Amino acid sequence: MNEFNILNKQNKARTGILSLKHGVVETPAFAPVATRATVKTMTNEDLLEMGSQILMCNTYHLFLKPTSDLIERYEGLRGFMNWKKPIMTDSGGFQAFSLGLGAELGASKFEYMTKEQEDSKHVKNKIAKVTEEGVHFQSVYNGDKHFFTPEKSIQIQKQLGADMIFAFDECSPPSADYEYTKQSMERTHRWLKKCVSEHKKLESDQLLFGIIQGGKYRDLREQSAKFVNEHCDAIGIGGSFGKREMNEVLDWIYPFINENGSEDKPRHLLGIGTIEDIFEGVKRGIDLFDCVGPQMIARTGYIYVGPDSEETKTDKNEEKTIGNKENKFRYRVSNARYDNDNRPLDPNCNCKMCKMYSRAYLHHLFDVNEYSAKRIATYHNLYFILNLMKEIRASINENTFEELYNTWMG
C-alpha cells in the first residue's frame, strides 16, 4: 500500500511517486499546514484548485479540540474535514514541549528531567515537563492535565487516520550543549523503538516516519540518521535550523540515509518551507516539506514574488518588485508605496487572485483590516509555493534543475 518510487534524479535532487492509502503524491512536494483540520482562511475547494496534494494536521491541537475520540467517530480526518486526498499528522510532541515549559523559558524546549528532579520545587508548577516515559503538559485551552507517551502519540494518530504519521521525538533547542543534545537524541531513539512497537501492535497501515535529531553536532546527527534508517521505512529530519546549519546537517546525514539500499525511502524536512530552504533541501535529496510560514506571513501582508525580471510598470519611475534571497522572495503589500499600485500581486503568477486584484486593492483591504485581505494573500502564497514545486519537479525530470536553482538562488 505504501510505496515510494523514484522517477528521475539530477545529482541528489529527485522526483518520485509516493503511493499512499488515499492517493498518490508527486515529489518533491509541499504540504500546507491545516493545524486544526483547516488551513486558515482557505476552503478545501481552494486547496484542491491550487493543486494541494497533501495536508499536515496537528496531533496536539486535534487531540485537545475537538478530541481524537470525536474525530475517530467520523472515520478519521478524511471524513471529519472532508479531505479526500492524503493527510499527514505530526506526533504532537513539539507542541506539548513548546507550548508548555519551553514557552516560559523563551525557547522551544527545556532541560532534561531525571527521575529525582520530577517532583522538585523547580518544576512543580510548570505547565509541562519531560520525563523518560513521556511529556506531562496542560492544555492551552482549559488547563487540563495530560500525558503523552510514544505509545499514546501513535494511538492518537491512528484515531486521526492520517496516511503518514511521525514518531514521538524530542527536539533540543539550538543553544543546547553537546551533553544535553546527546541525552535528548538517545531518548528520541528509545521513544522511536516504542513507537515502532506500538505501530506494529495496532497493525497500522500508516506510513511511519522516524525523526533524525542531534542538533548542531555532526557525530550525533550521523548516529541518529543511521538509527532511524535502520528502524523506519520513512525518514524525517527534525530540529531548529539556521540557513547554514540546515544545509550542513543535510549534507552530513545524506550518506547514512542511503545505506544498505535505503535510497528509496521518502524523506521529509519537518517545519521547513521558505523558498530558499526548499531549493536547498531539494538539492540535497529532500522529498517532502511542510511549513505554516507561507500562510502566516500572508496574514501580515507579505506577498511572494518571483525572480523574473520582466514586470509591467505603470509609471517610468515605479520600482520593480523582484524576488531574491535578500528580500526572501516577498514584499509587504501593506506598505504605503503600494497604495496606488495597480499591478497584480505578482505579474508572473497565474493564480486567480493575481488575475483579479491589484496591489492597491489588497493594500486597502489590509489598511481597513478586512478579513478578505488575509484570504487573498494566503491563497496567492500557497499557490505560489505549490506552483514552484511543480516547476522544480519538471526541472528535475528535464535535467534542468541546476539552471532553475541558479535562476532563483543566483
ABEGO torsion letter per residue (X at the ends): XBBBBBABBBEABBBBBBBBAAEBBBOBBBBBBBAAGBBBGBBAAAAAAAGBABBBBBAAAAAAOAEAAAAAAAGEAAAAAGBABBBBBBAGAAAAAAABAAAAAGBABBBBBBAAAAABAAAAABABBBBAAEBBBBBAAAGBBBBBBAAAAAAAAAAAGBABBBBBBBBBBAABBAAAAAAAAAAAAAAAAAAAAAAAAAGBABBBBBBBBGEABAAAAAAAAAAAAAABABBBBBEBBBAAAAAAAAAAAAAAAABGGAAABBBBBBGBABAAAAAAAAAAGBABBBBAAAAAAAAAGBBBBBABABBBBABAABBBBBBBAAAGGBBBAABAAAAABABBABAABABAAAAABBAAAAAAAAAAGBAAAAAAAAAAAAAAAAAAAAAAAAAAAAGAAAAAAAAAAX
